[in-house]
Amino acid sequence: MAGLGFAERCRAAYLAETDDDREWVPNPRQKSYAMPLEVDVQLYTTWAEVIRDVRRLLASEDGISMLELAGAIDDDLVGMAPNAFIDLGRMLREPKDIVIKLDFADRGPDRESAERTIRGVLGNGFAQRMRASPLVARLRLMKGELDRGEDTLSRKLRYLFWLN
């Protein structure tokens, strides 16, 4: 949580900058920067939204929809994923031993055996009902940009590592 606070303060400080002289991390109004990392208002908006999303995940206010996550990875996984959520906050606050049950080895995986396996891995992080985090949709949007050639993984990783 402290790291999220630092990220929020960093973002606010960059936005408050008024000069424009070889900025290390520019804001959307600045055009003189040391690295070729052009930024715009949307980048700063997304940055704030992701911080909010992660904060809500850690507070157990939102969860990661396993159906959405499966669809973001591969549409074929949706049939296997349980209609449940990953409660990241609870999983971190109340950790349990990881138990992997491979009881589907004889007959092949199905949704029920997949759910038992996932429950064993997530422990208290498995939740039947939660509000779905918008984070998976944001990742899916980013994946779509990459799939359509609108951006490159290299460019996205540059921003991720530069800003964090």
Rosetta constraint file for C-alpha pairs under 8 A:
AtomPair CA 1 CA 5 HARMONIC 6.43 0.50
AtomPair CA 1 CA 55 HARMONIC 7.02 0.50
AtomPair CA 1 CA 58 HARMONIC 7.82 0.50
AtomPair CA 2 CA 6 HARMONIC 6.30 0.50
AtomPair CA 3 CA 7 HARMONIC 6.22 0.50
AtomPair CA 4 CA 8 HARMONIC 6.19 0.50
AtomPair CA 4 CA 51 HARMONIC 6.30 0.50
AtomPair CA 4 CA 55 HARMONIC 7.21 0.50
AtomPair CA 5 CA 9 HARMONIC 6.21 0.50
AtomPair CA 6 CA 10 HARMONIC 6.02 0.50
AtomPair CA 7 CA 11 HARMONIC 6.11 0.50
AtomPair CA 7 CA 51 HARMONIC 7.60 0.50
AtomPair CA 7 CA 164 HARMONIC 7.66 0.50
AtomPair CA 8 CA 12 HARMONIC 6.21 0.50
AtomPair CA 8 CA 48 HARMONIC 7.23 0.50
AtomPair CA 8 CA 51 HARMONIC 7.34 0.50
AtomPair CA 9 CA 13 HARMONIC 6.07 0.50
AtomPair CA 10 CA 14 HARMONIC 6.20 0.50
AtomPair CA 11 CA 15 HARMONIC 6.27 0.50
AtomPair CA 11 CA 44 HARMONIC 7.54 0.50
AtomPair CA 11 CA 47 HARMONIC 7.98 0.50
AtomPair CA 11 CA 48 HARMONIC 7.90 0.50
AtomPair CA 12 CA 16 HARMONIC 6.17 0.50
AtomPair CA 13 CA 17 HARMONIC 6.55 0.50
AtomPair CA 14 CA 25 HARMONIC 6.88 0.50
AtomPair CA 14 CA 26 HARMONIC 6.66 0.50
AtomPair CA 14 CA 27 HARMONIC 5.86 0.50
AtomPair CA 15 CA 27 HARMONIC 5.38 0.50
AtomPair CA 15 CA 28 HARMONIC 7.87 0.50
AtomPair CA 17 CA 27 HARMONIC 7.41 0.50
AtomPair CA 19 CA 30 HARMONIC 7.67 0.50
AtomPair CA 20 CA 30 HARMONIC 5.33 0.50
AtomPair CA 20 CA 31 HARMONIC 6.69 0.50
AtomPair CA 20 CA 32 HARMONIC 5.70 0.50
AtomPair CA 20 CA 33 HARMONIC 7.88 0.50
AtomPair CA 21 CA 32 HARMONIC 5.53 0.50
AtomPair CA 21 CA 33 HARMONIC 6.94 0.50
AtomPair CA 22 CA 32 HARMONIC 4.86 0.50
AtomPair CA 22 CA 33 HARMONIC 4.14 0.50
AtomPair CA 22 CA 34 HARMONIC 5.11 0.50
AtomPair CA 23 CA 30 HARMONIC 7.71 0.50
AtomPair CA 23 CA 32 HARMONIC 6.13 0.50
AtomPair CA 23 CA 33 HARMONIC 4.27 0.50
AtomPair CA 23 CA 34 HARMONIC 5.88 0.50
AtomPair CA 24 CA 33 HARMONIC 5.91 0.50
AtomPair CA 24 CA 34 HARMONIC 5.54 0.50
AtomPair CA 24 CA 35 HARMONIC 6.91 0.50
AtomPair CA 25 CA 33 HARMONIC 7.02 0.50
AtomPair CA 25 CA 37 HARMONIC 7.94 0.50
AtomPair CA 25 CA 163 HARMONIC 7.54 0.50
AtomPair CA 26 CA 30 HARMONIC 5.57 0.50
AtomPair CA 26 CA 31 HARMONIC 7.30 0.50
AtomPair CA 26 CA 32 HARMONIC 7.65 0.50
AtomPair CA 26 CA 33 HARMONIC 6.21 0.50
AtomPair CA 26 CA 38 HARMONIC 7.69 0.50
AtomPair CA 26 CA 39 HARMONIC 6.87 0.50
AtomPair CA 27 CA 39 HARMONIC 6.48 0.50
AtomPair CA 27 CA 40 HARMONIC 7.22 0.50
AtomPair CA 27 CA 44 HARMONIC 7.98 0.50
AtomPair CA 28 CA 39 HARMONIC 5.49 0.50
AtomPair CA 28 CA 40 HARMONIC 4.55 0.50
AtomPair CA 28 CA 41 HARMONIC 5.70 0.50
AtomPair CA 31 CA 38 HARMONIC 7.88 0.50
AtomPair CA 33 CA 37 HARMONIC 7.71 0.50
AtomPair CA 37 CA 159 HARMONIC 7.22 0.50
AtomPair CA 39 CA 43 HARMONIC 6.21 0.50
AtomPair CA 39 CA 44 HARMONIC 7.79 0.50
AtomPair CA 40 CA 44 HARMONIC 6.83 0.50
AtomPair CA 41 CA 45 HARMONIC 6.12 0.50
AtomPair CA 42 CA 46 HARMONIC 5.99 0.50
AtomPair CA 43 CA 47 HARMONIC 6.09 0.50
AtomPair CA 44 CA 48 HARMONIC 6.33 0.50
AtomPair CA 45 CA 49 HARMONIC 6.24 0.50
AtomPair CA 46 CA 50 HARMONIC 6.05 0.50
AtomPair CA 47 CA 51 HARMONIC 6.32 0.50
AtomPair CA 48 CA 52 HARMONIC 6.25 0.50
AtomPair CA 49 CA 53 HARMONIC 6.06 0.50
AtomPair CA 50 CA 54 HARMONIC 6.12 0.50
AtomPair CA 50 CA 135 HARMONIC 6.86 0.50
AtomPair CA 51 CA 55 HARMONIC 6.12 0.50
AtomPair CA 52 CA 56 HARMONIC 6.19 0.50
AtomPair CA 53 CA 57 HARMONIC 6.23 0.50
AtomPair CA 53 CA 62 HARMONIC 7.95 0.50
AtomPair CA 53 CA 133 HARMONIC 6.61 0.50
AtomPair CA 53 CA 134 HARMONIC 6.92 0.50
AtomPair CA 53 CA 135 HARMONIC 6.18 0.50
AtomPair CA 54 CA 58 HARMONIC 6.19 0.50
AtomPair CA 54 CA 135 HARMONIC 7.90 0.50
AtomPair CA 55 CA 59 HARMONIC 6.20 0.50
AtomPair CA 56 CA 60 HARMONIC 6.13 0.50
AtomPair CA 56 CA 61 HARMONIC 5.06 0.50
AtomPair CA 56 CA 62 HARMONIC 5.58 0.50
AtomPair CA 56 CA 133 HARMONIC 7.97 0.50
AtomPair CA 57 CA 61 HARMONIC 6.07 0.50
AtomPair CA 57 CA 62 HARMONIC 5.10 0.50
AtomPair CA 57 CA 63 HARMONIC 5.84 0.50
AtomPair CA 57 CA 64 HARMONIC 7.80 0.50
AtomPair CA 57 CA 87 HARMONIC 7.03 0.50
AtomPair CA 57 CA 88 HARMONIC 5.95 0.50
AtomPair CA 57 CA 89 HARMONIC 5.88 0.50
AtomPair CA 57 CA 133 HARMONIC 7.25 0.50
AtomPair CA 58 CA 88 HARMONIC 5.92 0.50
AtomPair CA 58 CA 89 HARMONIC 3.95 0.50
AtomPair CA 58 CA 90 HARMONIC 7.66 0.50
AtomPair CA 59 CA 89 HARMONIC 5.39 0.50
AtomPair CA 59 CA 90 HARMONIC 7.94 0.50
AtomPair CA 60 CA 87 HARMONIC 5.93 0.50
AtomPair CA 60 CA 88 HARMONIC 6.76 0.50
AtomPair CA 60 CA 89 HARMONIC 4.88 0.50
AtomPair CA 60 CA 90 HARMONIC 6.37 0.50
AtomPair CA 61 CA 130 HARMONIC 7.61 0.50
AtomPair CA 61 CA 131 HARMONIC 7.10 0.50
AtomPair CA 62 CA 87 HARMONIC 7.39 0.50
AtomPair CA 62 CA 130 HARMONIC 6.04 0.50
AtomPair CA 62 CA 131 HARMONIC 4.90 0.50
AtomPair CA 62 CA 132 HARMONIC 5.55 0.50
AtomPair CA 62 CA 133 HARMONIC 5.11 0.50
AtomPair CA 63 CA 85 HARMONIC 5.44 0.50
AtomPair CA 63 CA 86 HARMONIC 5.31 0.50
AtomPair CA 63 CA 87 HARMONIC 4.97 0.50
AtomPair CA 63 CA 88 HARMONIC 6.86 0.50
AtomPair CA 63 CA 130 HARMONIC 5.73 0.50
AtomPair CA 63 CA 131 HARMONIC 6.07 0.50
AtomPair CA 63 CA 132 HARMONIC 5.22 0.50
AtomPair CA 63 CA 133 HARMONIC 5.43 0.50
AtomPair CA 64 CA 68 HARMONIC 7.81 0.50
AtomPair CA 64 CA 69 HARMONIC 7.21 0.50
AtomPair CA 64 CA 85 HARMONIC 5.17 0.50
AtomPair CA 64 CA 86 HARMONIC 4.91 0.50
AtomPair CA 64 CA 87 HARMONIC 6.86 0.50
AtomPair CA 64 CA 88 HARMONIC 7.85 0.50
AtomPair CA 64 CA 132 HARMONIC 5.80 0.50
AtomPair CA 64 CA 133 HARMONIC 5.57 0.50
AtomPair CA 64 CA 135 HARMONIC 7.81 0.50
AtomPair CA 64 CA 136 HARMONIC 7.13 0.50
AtomPair CA 65 CA 69 HARMONIC 6.07 0.50
AtomPair CA 65 CA 83 HARMONIC 7.46 0.50
AtomPair CA 65 CA 84 HARMONIC 6.13 0.50
AtomPair CA 65 CA 85 HARMONIC 4.54 0.50
AtomPair CA 65 CA 86 HARMONIC 6.58 0.50
AtomPair CA 65 CA 132 HARMONIC 5.60 0.50
AtomPair CA 65 CA 133 HARMONIC 7.24 0.50
AtomPair CA 65 CA 136 HARMONIC 7.88 0.50
AtomPair CA 66 CA 70 HARMONIC 5.93 0.50
AtomPair CA 66 CA 81 HARMONIC 6.04 0.50
AtomPair CA 66 CA 82 HARMONIC 6.39 0.50
AtomPair CA 66 CA 83 HARMONIC 6.46 0.50
AtomPair CA 66 CA 84 HARMONIC 5.81 0.50
AtomPair CA 66 CA 85 HARMONIC 5.44 0.50
AtomPair CA 66 CA 86 HARMONIC 6.90 0.50
AtomPair CA 67 CA 71 HARMONIC 6.21 0.50
AtomPair CA 67 CA 78 HARMONIC 5.69 0.50
AtomPair CA 67 CA 81 HARMONIC 5.59 0.50
AtomPair CA 67 CA 82 HARMONIC 6.57 0.50
AtomPair CA 67 CA 83 HARMONIC 5.88 0.50
AtomPair CA 67 CA 84 HARMONIC 7.33 0.50
AtomPair CA 68 CA 72 HARMONIC 6.14 0.50
AtomPair CA 68 CA 78 HARMONIC 7.83 0.50
AtomPair CA 68 CA 136 HARMONIC 6.73 0.50
AtomPair CA 68 CA 137 HARMONIC 7.81 0.50
AtomPair CA 69 CA 73 HARMONIC 6.34 0.50
AtomPair CA 69 CA 136 HARMONIC 6.23 0.50
AtomPair CA 70 CA 74 HARMONIC 6.03 0.50
AtomPair CA 70 CA 75 HARMONIC 6.81 0.50
AtomPair CA 70 CA 77 HARMONIC 5.25 0.50
AtomPair CA 70 CA 78 HARMONIC 5.23 0.50
AtomPair CA 70 CA 81 HARMONIC 6.39 0.50
AtomPair CA 71 CA 75 HARMONIC 4.63 0.50
AtomPair CA 71 CA 76 HARMONIC 7.53 0.50
AtomPair CA 71 CA 77 HARMONIC 6.52 0.50
AtomPair CA 71 CA 78 HARMONIC 5.51 0.50
AtomPair CA 72 CA 136 HARMONIC 7.36 0.50
AtomPair CA 72 CA 139 HARMONIC 7.74 0.50
AtomPair CA 72 CA 140 HARMONIC 5.64 0.50
AtomPair CA 73 CA 77 HARMONIC 7.56 0.50
AtomPair CA 74 CA 78 HARMONIC 7.45 0.50
AtomPair CA 76 CA 80 HARMONIC 7.87 0.50
AtomPair CA 77 CA 81 HARMONIC 6.27 0.50
AtomPair CA 79 CA 111 HARMONIC 6.89 0.50
AtomPair CA 80 CA 109 HARMONIC 7.74 0.50
AtomPair CA 80 CA 110 HARMONIC 5.94 0.50
AtomPair CA 80 CA 111 HARMONIC 4.46 0.50
AtomPair CA 80 CA 114 HARMONIC 6.51 0.50
AtomPair CA 81 CA 111 HARMONIC 6.12 0.50
AtomPair CA 81 CA 114 HARMONIC 6.92 0.50
AtomPair CA 81 CA 115 HARMONIC 7.12 0.50
AtomPair CA 82 CA 111 HARMONIC 6.27 0.50
AtomPair CA 82 CA 112 HARMONIC 7.65 0.50
AtomPair CA 82 CA 114 HARMONIC 7.41 0.50
AtomPair CA 82 CA 115 HARMONIC 5.66 0.50
AtomPair CA 83 CA 128 HARMONIC 7.33 0.50
AtomPair CA 84 CA 126 HARMONIC 7.25 0.50
AtomPair CA 84 CA 127 HARMONIC 5.87 0.50
AtomPair CA 84 CA 128 HARMONIC 4.64 0.50
AtomPair CA 84 CA 129 HARMONIC 6.31 0.50
AtomPair CA 85 CA 126 HARMONIC 6.07 0.50
AtomPair CA 85 CA 127 HARMONIC 5.05 0.50
AtomPair CA 85 CA 128 HARMONIC 6.14 0.50
AtomPair CA 85 CA 129 HARMONIC 6.66 0.50
AtomPair CA 85 CA 130 HARMONIC 6.57 0.50
AtomPair CA 85 CA 132 HARMONIC 7.63 0.50
AtomPair CA 86 CA 122 HARMONIC 7.45 0.50
AtomPair CA 86 CA 125 HARMONIC 5.38 0.50
AtomPair CA 86 CA 126 HARMONIC 5.21 0.50
AtomPair CA 86 CA 127 HARMONIC 6.11 0.50
AtomPair CA 87 CA 91 HARMONIC 6.15 0.50
AtomPair CA 87 CA 124 HARMONIC 7.61 0.50
AtomPair CA 87 CA 125 HARMONIC 4.44 0.50
AtomPair CA 87 CA 126 HARMONIC 5.99 0.50
AtomPair CA 87 CA 127 HARMONIC 6.08 0.50
AtomPair CA 88 CA 92 HARMONIC 6.24 0.50
AtomPair CA 88 CA 125 HARMONIC 5.69 0.50
AtomPair CA 89 CA 93 HARMONIC 6.09 0.50
AtomPair CA 89 CA 125 HARMONIC 7.45 0.50
AtomPair CA 90 CA 94 HARMONIC 5.61 0.50
AtomPair CA 90 CA 95 HARMONIC 7.69 0.50
AtomPair CA 90 CA 124 HARMONIC 6.16 0.50
AtomPair CA 90 CA 125 HARMONIC 5.54 0.50
AtomPair CA 91 CA 95 HARMONIC 5.34 0.50
AtomPair CA 91 CA 96 HARMONIC 7.81 0.50
AtomPair CA 91 CA 122 HARMONIC 6.80 0.50
AtomPair CA 91 CA 123 HARMONIC 6.84 0.50
AtomPair CA 91 CA 124 HARMONIC 5.14 0.50
AtomPair CA 91 CA 125 HARMONIC 4.05 0.50
AtomPair CA 91 CA 126 HARMONIC 7.84 0.50
AtomPair CA 92 CA 125 HARMONIC 7.80 0.50
AtomPair CA 94 CA 124 HARMONIC 6.49 0.50
AtomPair CA 95 CA 123 HARMONIC 7.13 0.50
AtomPair CA 95 CA 124 HARMONIC 6.71 0.50
AtomPair CA 96 CA 123 HARMONIC 5.64 0.50
AtomPair CA 96 CA 124 HARMONIC 6.84 0.50
AtomPair CA 97 CA 123 HARMONIC 7.23 0.50
AtomPair CA 98 CA 120 HARMONIC 5.82 0.50
AtomPair CA 98 CA 121 HARMONIC 4.83 0.50
AtomPair CA 98 CA 122 HARMONIC 7.02 0.50
AtomPair CA 98 CA 123 HARMONIC 6.83 0.50
AtomPair CA 99 CA 117 HARMONIC 7.74 0.50
AtomPair CA 99 CA 120 HARMONIC 4.51 0.50
AtomPair CA 99 CA 121 HARMONIC 5.66 0.50
AtomPair CA 100 CA 117 HARMONIC 5.56 0.50
AtomPair CA 100 CA 118 HARMONIC 7.83 0.50
AtomPair CA 100 CA 120 HARMONIC 5.45 0.50
AtomPair CA 100 CA 121 HARMONIC 6.06 0.50
AtomPair CA 101 CA 116 HARMONIC 6.99 0.50
AtomPair CA 101 CA 117 HARMONIC 5.26 0.50
AtomPair CA 101 CA 120 HARMONIC 6.92 0.50
AtomPair CA 102 CA 113 HARMONIC 7.88 0.50
AtomPair CA 102 CA 117 HARMONIC 6.79 0.50
AtomPair CA 103 CA 113 HARMONIC 6.83 0.50
AtomPair CA 104 CA 108 HARMONIC 5.23 0.50
AtomPair CA 104 CA 109 HARMONIC 5.25 0.50
AtomPair CA 104 CA 110 HARMONIC 7.50 0.50
AtomPair CA 104 CA 113 HARMONIC 5.94 0.50
AtomPair CA 105 CA 109 HARMONIC 7.22 0.50
AtomPair CA 109 CA 113 HARMONIC 6.19 0.50
AtomPair CA 109 CA 114 HARMONIC 6.38 0.50
AtomPair CA 110 CA 114 HARMONIC 5.99 0.50
AtomPair CA 111 CA 115 HARMONIC 6.09 0.50
AtomPair CA 112 CA 116 HARMONIC 6.37 0.50
AtomPair CA 113 CA 117 HARMONIC 6.22 0.50
AtomPair CA 114 CA 118 HARMONIC 6.10 0.50
AtomPair CA 115 CA 119 HARMONIC 5.97 0.50
AtomPair CA 116 CA 120 HARMONIC 6.28 0.50
AtomPair CA 117 CA 121 HARMONIC 6.39 0.50
AtomPair CA 118 CA 122 HARMONIC 5.99 0.50
AtomPair CA 118 CA 126 HARMONIC 7.73 0.50
AtomPair CA 119 CA 123 HARMONIC 5.52 0.50
AtomPair CA 119 CA 125 HARMONIC 7.94 0.50
AtomPair CA 119 CA 126 HARMONIC 5.79 0.50
AtomPair CA 122 CA 126 HARMONIC 5.58 0.50
AtomPair CA 134 CA 138 HARMONIC 6.38 0.50
AtomPair CA 135 CA 139 HARMONIC 6.30 0.50
AtomPair CA 136 CA 140 HARMONIC 6.10 0.50
AtomPair CA 137 CA 141 HARMONIC 6.11 0.50
AtomPair CA 138 CA 142 HARMONIC 6.31 0.50
AtomPair CA 139 CA 143 HARMONIC 6.14 0.50
AtomPair CA 140 CA 144 HARMONIC 6.15 0.50
AtomPair CA 141 CA 145 HARMONIC 6.35 0.50
AtomPair CA 142 CA 146 HARMONIC 6.41 0.50
AtomPair CA 143 CA 147 HARMONIC 6.09 0.50
AtomPair CA 144 CA 148 HARMONIC 6.05 0.50
AtomPair CA 145 CA 149 HARMONIC 6.16 0.50
AtomPair CA 145 CA 150 HARMONIC 4.97 0.50
AtomPair CA 145 CA 151 HARMONIC 5.77 0.50
AtomPair CA 146 CA 150 HARMONIC 5.96 0.50
AtomPair CA 146 CA 151 HARMONIC 5.28 0.50
AtomPair CA 146 CA 152 HARMONIC 5.77 0.50
AtomPair CA 146 CA 153 HARMONIC 6.78 0.50
AtomPair CA 151 CA 155 HARMONIC 7.05 0.50
AtomPair CA 151 CA 156 HARMONIC 7.53 0.50
AtomPair CA 152 CA 156 HARMONIC 6.42 0.50
AtomPair CA 153 CA 157 HARMONIC 6.04 0.50
AtomPair CA 154 CA 158 HARMONIC 6.19 0.50
AtomPair CA 155 CA 159 HARMONIC 6.59 0.50
AtomPair CA 156 CA 160 HARMONIC 6.30 0.50
AtomPair CA 157 CA 161 HARMONIC 6.04 0.50
AtomPair CA 158 CA 162 HARMONIC 5.80 0.50
AtomPair CA 159 CA 163 HARMONIC 5.83 0.50
AtomPair CA 160 CA 164 HARMONIC 6.09 0.50
